[in-house]
């Protein structure tokens, strides 16, 4: 599981945000590094704009992180890369990427 903080608010990392969605940014790490060596990859834990959070919000994020870490065995997994859909590491014609 990747755990990260980002400087901007959640909206900035959306499909209409200035930075775009985080999933494509993390894709090479999730599939090209962690998935490649056989790890099950858990959905990332992201905290947005922690430097601008109140102490209460920061405490809540830390509690959320603790819960996530204690429940990793049942945490949602990202789908594995279906390597059969690729030929020479290029998506086959008519195949759907995940």
WOVENWO-V56826 format. One record per residue. N is the residue number from 0. PSI is psi in whole degrees, -180 to 180 (NA if undefined). OMEGA is omega in degrees with one decimal (* if undefined). Layout:
# WOVENWO-V56826
N:PSI:OMEGA
N:PSI:OMEGA
This chain:
# WOVENWO-V56826
0:130:172.2
1:132:174.2
2:126:-176.2
3:159:170.7
4:148:176.4
5:152:-172.8
6:-27:-175.2
7:170:177.1
8:164:-177.4
9:-40:-178.6
10:-30:-179.8
11:-18:-179.2
12:31:177.8
13:178:-179.7
14:-18:178.1
15:5:-178.8
16:163:-177.5
17:-32:-175.8
18:-11:-179.7
19:172:-177.3
20:148:178.6
21:-28:-176.3
22:-47:178.9
23:-30:178.2
24:-40:-177.9
25:-12:-176.7
26:-49:-179.5
27:-31:178.0
28:-49:-177.6
29:-46:-173.6
30:-37:-176.1
31:-19:179.6
32:-67:-174.1
33:-51:179.5
34:-37:-178.3
35:-38:-179.1
36:5:172.0
37:5:178.6
38:145:163.2
39:133:-175.4
40:119:-179.9
41:148:176.5
42:140:-176.8
43:156:173.8
44:118:-174.6
45:133:173.1
46:124:-179.1
47:131:172.8
48:52:-178.4
49:-27:-178.9
50:-22:-178.7
51:10:-179.5
52:153:170.8
53:164:177.5
54:-38:179.3
55:-44:179.3
56:-40:178.7
57:-43:177.8
58:-40:178.4
59:-41:177.6
60:-42:177.8
61:-38:176.6
62:-40:176.4
63:-42:179.6
64:-43:177.4
65:-46:178.6
66:-43:-179.6
67:-46:-179.1
68:-38:-179.1
69:-14:-179.4
70:26:-178.2
71:-33:-178.0
72:-25:-179.7
73:10:-179.1
74:150:179.6
75:136:179.3
76:150:171.0
77:147:179.2
78:143:176.8
79:152:174.9
80:125:178.6
81:89:-174.7
82:-21:178.0
83:-19:178.8
84:0:-176.1
85:150:173.1
86:120:-175.5
87:33:-179.3
88:21:175.3
89:133:-178.0
90:130:178.6
91:151:177.1
92:132:177.9
93:-10:178.8
94:152:178.9
95:130:176.6
96:150:175.0
97:NA:*
